[in-house]
Amino acid sequence: MNVEVWLSPAAVSPAERDHAHVAVVIDVLRATTVATTALSAGAKSIQTCRTVEEALQIKQAAQGQPPLLCGERECRPIDGFDFGNSPSEYSPAGVGDRDLVMTTTNGTRAIDEASDCDVMMLACFANVSAVAQRIIADMPDDGLLRLVCAGTNGAVTAEDVLMAGALLAVCHKKLSDTTRFYDGPLNLINDSGGIALAAWQHCISHDKVVDAESLAVRLSLTQGGKNLIAAGYEGDLVDCGSIDVFDTVPTRRDGNRFVAG
């Protein structure tokens, strides 16, 4: 399996923008965690878009029951929207059997940037093993898997790089008996994959990350984590650091509409 990692869409050269069979978008803090949580809570679908204006237009054009608007700008809820970007907001009572429209500062932009693929999924720590299993099921041996870290305002951010590394590690463990990654079935075709894997391995061995609480502490040290703390959303870090609590894999069906896969 050939694997390419984008540490940030803004840091990618034209040579790294070939069509991918599977693209996995990662925005741990917090868009892909929220999308996974919302669909796990029973939301019917999530349509993503770049701008607030586009989200309002989608709602206005909807037939029947209008979609719920959700998202953030600079970590904070958007005026007039139904929900912000905290995973804890998305309960079955609030979003069950409803369509959502989401726009965020970084995550939904990364989804657009990664659109040239046959299959798109959204990943976070909360569904990392489920995403790995779907990748293994959907990827042809000679296909290209692209992991896309959303980053923050064009910059690389550690929380998404760590998640990309964790996903690589889980895929390797499911596919190979050897503990030596570079002897295994994943072929990293750019250096960004090795950087992500090394970051995750360091997180485990040096930072002693073993559960949601210890991962939340590590996330608090990243740029995205610092931004959340400054905006008053430190409590979201434990939710975003929860590992394998969902089997749901948000999967693109048409346009930028995601359903539970």
C-alpha positions as CSV (number, residue, x, y, z in Angstrom):
1,M,0.0,0.0,0.0
2,N,1.5,3.4,-1.0
3,V,1.0,6.1,1.6
4,E,1.4,9.8,1.2
5,V,1.0,12.3,4.1
6,W,0.3,16.0,3.9
7,L,1.4,17.7,7.1
8,S,-0.7,20.7,5.9
9,P,-2.5,21.3,2.6
10,A,-0.5,24.5,2.3
11,A,2.8,22.6,2.6
12,V,2.2,20.3,-0.4
13,S,4.0,20.6,-3.7
14,P,2.2,20.1,-7.1
15,A,4.0,16.7,-7.4
16,E,2.1,15.5,-4.3
17,R,-1.4,16.3,-5.6
18,D,-2.0,13.3,-7.9
19,H,-5.3,11.6,-7.7
20,A,-5.6,9.3,-4.6
21,H,-7.7,6.2,-4.3
22,V,-8.4,7.0,-0.6
23,A,-8.0,10.3,1.2
24,V,-8.3,10.6,5.0
25,V,-8.7,14.1,6.4
26,I,-7.6,14.7,9.9
27,D,-8.6,17.7,12.1
28,V,-8.4,16.4,15.6
29,L,-9.1,19.8,17.2
30,R,-11.9,19.6,16.3
31,A,-13.8,19.2,13.0
32,T,-13.3,15.5,12.3
33,T,-13.9,14.7,16.0
34,V,-17.1,16.6,15.9
35,A,-18.2,15.0,12.6
36,T,-17.5,11.5,14.0
37,T,-19.3,12.3,17.3
38,A,-22.4,13.8,15.5
39,L,-22.8,10.9,13.1
40,S,-22.4,8.4,16.0
41,A,-25.1,10.4,17.8
42,G,-27.5,9.7,14.9
43,A,-27.1,12.6,12.6
44,K,-28.2,11.6,9.1
45,S,-25.5,13.5,7.2
46,I,-23.0,16.3,7.4
47,Q,-22.4,18.6,4.5
48,T,-19.2,20.6,4.7
49,C,-18.5,24.0,3.1
50,R,-15.8,26.7,3.3
51,T,-17.8,29.8,4.2
52,V,-20.5,31.0,6.5
53,E,-22.3,32.5,3.6
54,E,-22.4,29.1,1.8
55,A,-23.7,27.4,4.9
56,L,-26.6,29.9,5.1
57,Q,-27.3,29.4,1.4
58,I,-27.5,25.6,1.8
59,K,-29.9,26.0,4.6
60,Q,-32.1,28.4,2.7
61,A,-32.2,26.2,-0.3
62,A,-33.1,23.0,1.6
63,Q,-36.4,21.2,1.0
64,G,-38.4,20.1,4.0
65,Q,-36.8,20.2,7.4
66,P,-33.9,22.7,7.2
67,P,-30.4,21.4,8.2
68,L,-28.8,22.4,11.5
69,L,-25.8,24.8,11.1
70,C,-22.6,24.0,13.0
71,G,-19.0,25.1,13.1
72,E,-16.7,27.8,14.3
73,R,-14.4,30.7,13.5
74,E,-11.2,31.1,15.5
75,C,-12.4,28.4,17.8
76,R,-15.7,30.2,18.8
77,P,-19.3,29.5,17.7
78,I,-20.7,31.3,14.8
79,D,-23.5,33.8,15.4
80,G,-26.8,32.4,14.3
81,F,-25.6,28.8,14.1
82,D,-27.3,26.0,16.0
83,F,-24.0,24.4,17.3
84,G,-20.4,25.3,17.8
85,N,-17.5,22.9,17.4
86,S,-17.3,21.1,20.8
87,P,-17.9,17.4,20.6
88,S,-20.0,17.5,23.8
89,E,-22.7,19.5,22.1
90,Y,-23.6,16.7,19.7
91,S,-26.1,14.4,21.5
92,P,-28.8,12.1,20.1
93,A,-31.4,14.5,21.4
94,G,-29.8,17.5,19.5
95,V,-28.8,16.0,16.2
96,G,-30.4,12.6,15.9
97,D,-32.0,12.0,12.5
98,R,-31.0,15.5,11.4
99,D,-28.9,16.8,8.5
100,L,-26.1,19.1,9.4
101,V,-24.1,21.8,7.5
102,M,-20.6,22.4,8.9
103,T,-18.0,25.1,8.2
104,T,-14.8,25.5,10.2
105,T,-11.6,27.5,10.1
106,N,-9.4,24.6,9.0
107,G,-11.1,21.2,8.7
108,T,-13.6,22.0,6.0
109,R,-11.0,23.8,4.0
110,A,-8.8,20.7,4.1
111,I,-11.7,18.6,2.9
112,D,-11.9,20.8,-0.2
113,E,-8.2,20.6,-0.7
114,A,-8.2,16.8,-0.6
115,S,-11.2,16.3,-2.8
116,D,-9.3,14.6,-5.7
117,C,-9.9,11.0,-4.6
118,D,-12.3,8.1,-5.1
119,V,-13.1,7.6,-1.4
120,M,-12.8,10.2,1.4
121,M,-13.0,9.5,5.1
122,L,-12.7,11.7,8.2
123,A,-10.4,10.5,11.0
124,C,-9.7,11.4,14.6
125,F,-8.4,9.5,17.7
126,A,-12.0,8.6,18.6
127,N,-12.3,6.4,15.5
128,V,-8.7,5.6,14.6
129,S,-9.1,1.8,14.6
130,A,-12.3,1.9,12.6
131,V,-10.7,4.1,10.0
132,A,-7.7,1.8,9.8
133,Q,-10.0,-1.2,9.2
134,R,-11.9,0.7,6.4
135,I,-8.6,1.7,4.8
136,I,-7.5,-1.9,4.7
137,A,-10.8,-3.0,3.3
138,D,-11.1,-0.3,0.6
139,M,-7.5,0.0,-0.6
140,P,-6.1,-1.9,-3.6
141,D,-2.6,-3.1,-3.2
142,D,-1.3,-0.6,-5.7
143,G,-3.5,2.2,-4.7
144,L,-2.5,5.6,-3.2
145,L,-3.6,6.4,0.4
146,R,-3.3,10.0,1.3
147,L,-3.5,11.3,4.9
148,V,-4.3,15.0,5.0
149,C,-3.6,16.9,8.2
150,A,-5.7,20.1,8.3
151,G,-3.2,22.2,10.3
152,T,-4.0,25.7,11.5
153,N,-4.2,28.7,9.2
154,G,-1.8,26.9,6.8
155,A,0.7,26.0,9.4
156,V,1.5,22.4,10.5
157,T,0.1,21.5,13.9
158,A,1.3,18.6,16.0
159,E,-2.2,17.3,17.0
160,D,-3.0,16.3,13.4
161,V,0.6,15.0,12.7
162,L,0.3,12.8,15.8
163,M,-3.0,11.4,14.6
164,A,-1.6,10.7,11.2
165,G,1.3,8.8,12.9
166,A,-1.2,6.9,15.1
167,L,-3.2,5.8,12.0
168,L,-0.1,4.6,10.2
169,A,0.9,2.6,13.3
170,V,-2.6,1.0,13.6
171,C,-2.7,0.1,9.9
172,H,0.8,-1.5,10.2
173,K,-0.2,-3.5,13.3
174,K,-3.3,-4.8,11.5
175,L,-1.4,-5.8,8.4
176,S,1.9,-7.1,9.7
177,D,3.4,-9.4,12.3
178,T,6.7,-7.5,12.4
179,T,7.2,-4.6,14.8
180,R,9.6,-3.0,12.4
181,F,7.5,-0.6,10.4
182,Y,9.8,-0.2,7.4
183,D,9.8,-4.0,6.9
184,G,6.0,-4.0,6.7
185,P,3.4,-3.5,4.0
186,L,3.1,0.3,4.1
187,N,5.3,2.1,1.6
188,L,5.7,5.7,2.7
189,I,6.3,7.7,-0.5
190,N,7.2,11.0,1.1
191,D,9.2,12.0,4.2
192,S,6.1,13.4,5.9
193,G,4.8,9.9,6.7
194,G,8.1,9.1,8.5
195,I,7.9,12.4,10.4
196,A,4.3,11.6,11.5
197,L,5.1,8.1,12.6
198,A,8.2,9.2,14.5
199,A,6.2,11.9,16.3
200,W,3.6,9.3,17.4
201,Q,6.2,6.9,18.5
202,H,7.9,9.6,20.6
203,C,4.5,10.5,22.0
204,I,4.1,7.0,23.4
205,S,7.7,6.3,24.5
206,H,8.7,9.8,25.8
207,D,5.4,11.5,26.7
208,K,3.9,8.3,28.1
209,V,0.6,8.7,26.3
210,V,-1.5,5.7,27.3
211,D,-5.1,6.9,27.6
212,A,-7.5,9.9,26.9
213,E,-6.2,11.9,29.9
214,S,-2.5,11.6,29.0
215,L,-3.3,12.3,25.3
216,A,-5.3,15.3,26.3
217,V,-2.2,16.6,28.2
218,R,-0.1,16.1,25.1
219,L,-2.7,17.8,22.9
220,S,-2.7,20.8,25.3
221,L,0.9,21.5,24.3
222,T,0.1,21.7,20.6
223,Q,-0.7,25.0,18.8
224,G,-4.3,23.8,18.3
225,G,-4.6,22.9,22.0
226,K,-3.2,26.2,23.1
227,N,-5.7,28.0,20.9
228,L,-8.6,26.0,22.5
229,I,-7.4,26.8,26.0
230,A,-7.1,30.5,25.2
231,A,-10.6,30.5,23.8
232,G,-12.0,28.7,26.9
233,Y,-12.4,25.2,25.5
234,E,-9.9,23.2,27.4
235,G,-12.6,20.7,28.3
236,D,-12.7,19.6,24.6
237,L,-9.2,18.2,24.8
238,V,-10.3,15.0,26.7
239,D,-13.1,14.4,24.2
240,C,-10.7,14.9,21.3
241,G,-8.1,12.7,22.9
242,S,-10.5,9.8,23.6
243,I,-9.2,6.8,21.7
244,D,-11.4,4.3,19.8
245,V,-14.7,5.2,21.4
246,F,-16.6,5.1,18.1
247,D,-16.9,2.6,15.2
248,T,-18.3,5.4,12.9
249,V,-16.3,6.5,9.9
250,P,-17.6,9.6,8.3
251,T,-17.5,8.8,4.6
252,R,-18.1,11.1,1.6
253,R,-21.1,10.1,-0.5
254,D,-21.8,13.0,-3.0
255,G,-20.3,16.4,-3.1
256,N,-19.0,17.1,0.4
257,R,-21.8,15.2,2.1
258,F,-20.7,12.7,4.7
259,V,-22.6,9.9,6.2
260,A,-21.8,7.2,8.8
261,G,-19.7,4.5,7.1
